[in-house]
Amino acid sequence: MLGLTQLSVEYKSGQSALGHHWKILAGDEQQIGRTRRVYHGAGGKIGKRLAVATGLSTAGSVEINVEDAAGDHVATITGKGGERRIATLLTPDGKEIGKASHTAGVDIDLIDAGGTVVGKILTPADTTEAKDDRAGVPFPIEDAAGTKIGELARWRHQPNALPSLTGQLVSDWIGLYNNSENAYEAELTRHRGFSNSAVYSVVLDPAATIAEPLRTLAILSPVLSGYLY
């Protein structure tokens, strides 16, 4: 996954907010992984799941495991909402790799574990084209020197219909995720990133020399984008 030059994520809704996740796809559209929300502690797990499922928990931070096609945990992302939105990327054992930081109307900073900005995703959020629901307008990704190393694109989400409340809760509570595009997404329980999109995709320049951790942050920028909410 981390050695690719093309990667995309597609938002998939559950029957309730518990099942919302992102499918991770290679450049050939083959699914190579997914995200899965994490809860800690028996009591806290039940309480947090109930709050999320009912829409009572819509703010604060989320913790997400990034899994490969075999279901192995390859990375963790923590997302924090607010005026400055931060998605932090960690190794499975909790060591920080770096983070993406975004404030509305400002470019997305890609930051290493030491706090240095190593790259940027240029987001012309105020342009008409960038607001077009299906434009897929690419956002250039640059290194710290301003050299373009790739592009991130996104497509906006379209609302879906509402199934029964029972159907929303039961399958997601026990972890049987429903990937139907007709499933309901409560507005405040969606984590669809800085542009409220259903798809993010990245293409890196295969000829570019991209140092770490920028390369990892750049190839996983679609996943990070999904949690810059």
SVG drawing of the C-alpha trace seen along z (x, -y; Angstrom):
<svg xmlns="http://www.w3.org/2000/svg" viewBox="-38 -32 53 44">
<polyline fill="none" stroke="black" stroke-width="0.4" points="0.0,0.0 2.7,-2.5 4.8,-1.8 2.1,-2.8 2.1,-5.9 -1.7,-5.9 -4.3,-5.4 -7.9,-6.4 -10.5,-6.1 -14.3,-5.7 -16.7,-6.5 -19.0,-3.6 -21.9,-4.2 -23.1,-1.7 -26.7,-1.3 -25.7,-3.7 -22.8,-5.9 -21.0,-2.9 -20.4,-1.4 -19.2,-4.4 -15.8,-3.8 -13.5,-4.3 -12.6,-1.6 -9.0,-1.9 -8.3,-1.2 -5.2,-0.9 -4.9,-2.7 -6.6,0.2 -9.7,-0.2 -8.9,3.1 -9.7,2.9 -6.5,3.1 -7.8,2.1 -10.3,0.2 -10.6,-2.0 -12.2,-0.8 -13.1,-3.0 -11.5,-2.0 -13.0,-2.2 -11.0,-1.5 -12.1,0.3 -15.2,2.5 -17.3,-0.2 -16.0,-3.0 -16.4,-1.0 -20.1,-0.3 -20.8,-3.9 -19.0,-5.5 -20.6,-3.1 -24.0,-4.0 -23.3,-7.8 -22.0,-7.5 -24.8,-5.3 -27.5,-7.7 -25.7,-10.8 -25.0,-12.1 -21.3,-12.0 -20.4,-14.2 -17.4,-16.2 -14.0,-15.6 -11.6,-13.1 -11.8,-9.8 -9.3,-6.9 -9.2,-4.8 -7.2,-1.7 -6.0,-1.5 -6.2,2.2 -4.8,3.9 -6.7,6.4 -5.9,9.2 -7.3,7.2 -3.9,6.5 -3.4,3.2 -0.9,1.2 -1.4,-2.3 -3.5,-4.4 -5.1,-7.8 -6.5,-10.1 -8.8,-12.8 -9.5,-16.0 -12.2,-18.5 -12.5,-22.1 -11.3,-25.4 -7.9,-23.7 -8.5,-20.2 -5.8,-17.7 -5.4,-14.1 -2.3,-12.4 -0.7,-9.3 0.9,-6.7 2.5,-3.3 0.5,-0.4 2.5,-0.6 1.6,-4.3 4.7,-6.1 3.8,-9.3 4.8,-9.5 3.4,-12.9 0.1,-14.8 -2.1,-16.8 -3.4,-20.1 -6.1,-22.2 -7.9,-25.4 -10.8,-26.4 -9.6,-28.6 -6.0,-27.7 -3.8,-25.0 -3.3,-21.7 0.0,-21.4 1.8,-18.0 3.9,-18.0 6.6,-15.6 6.7,-14.2 9.0,-17.0 6.5,-19.8 8.2,-20.8 6.1,-21.4 7.5,-19.1 4.8,-19.6 1.5,-21.2 -1.7,-20.3 -2.9,-23.5 -6.6,-23.8 -8.3,-26.6 -11.4,-26.3 -12.9,-29.6 -12.9,-29.0 -16.1,-28.1 -14.5,-25.0 -13.3,-23.6 -16.9,-23.8 -18.3,-21.9 -19.9,-18.7 -18.3,-16.4 -15.5,-18.5 -12.7,-16.4 -10.4,-19.4 -6.9,-18.3 -5.2,-19.9 -1.4,-20.1 0.8,-18.5 4.2,-20.2 7.2,-19.5 8.8,-22.1 10.7,-23.6 7.5,-24.2 8.2,-21.4 5.1,-19.6 5.2,-15.9 1.6,-14.8 -2.1,-15.7 -5.0,-15.1 -8.6,-15.1 -12.0,-14.7 -15.6,-14.2 -18.5,-15.4 -21.1,-13.2 -24.7,-13.0 -27.3,-12.4 -29.0,-9.0 -32.3,-7.7 -33.2,-6.7 -33.8,-3.0 -35.4,-1.8 -33.8,-2.7 -33.6,0.9 -31.8,1.7 -29.4,-1.1 -28.3,0.0 -28.2,3.8 -25.7,4.7 -23.3,2.0 -23.4,2.6 -22.2,6.1 -19.8,5.2 -21.6,6.5 -21.1,3.5 -23.6,2.7 -22.0,1.1 -25.3,0.1 -25.2,-3.4 -28.8,-3.7 -27.9,-3.6 -28.5,-6.7 -25.7,-9.0 -26.6,-11.4 -25.0,-14.8 -23.1,-15.2 -21.7,-11.7 -20.1,-11.8 -16.3,-12.2 -15.9,-13.1 -13.0,-15.4 -12.2,-19.0 -14.5,-19.1 -17.2,-16.7 -16.4,-14.4 -17.2,-10.7 -14.0,-10.0 -10.4,-11.2 -7.6,-10.1 -3.9,-10.8 -1.4,-10.4 2.3,-10.9 4.9,-11.7 6.8,-8.4 9.8,-10.3 9.9,-12.6 12.3,-12.0 10.2,-12.2 11.8,-11.9 10.1,-10.3 7.8,-11.0 6.4,-13.2 6.0,-10.2 4.0,-8.3 1.9,-11.3 1.3,-12.0 0.3,-8.5 -2.0,-8.3 -3.3,-11.8 -6.7,-10.5 -7.2,-8.6 -6.0,-11.5 -8.3,-13.8 -11.2,-11.8 -10.6,-12.7 -9.8,-16.4 -13.4,-17.0"/>
</svg>
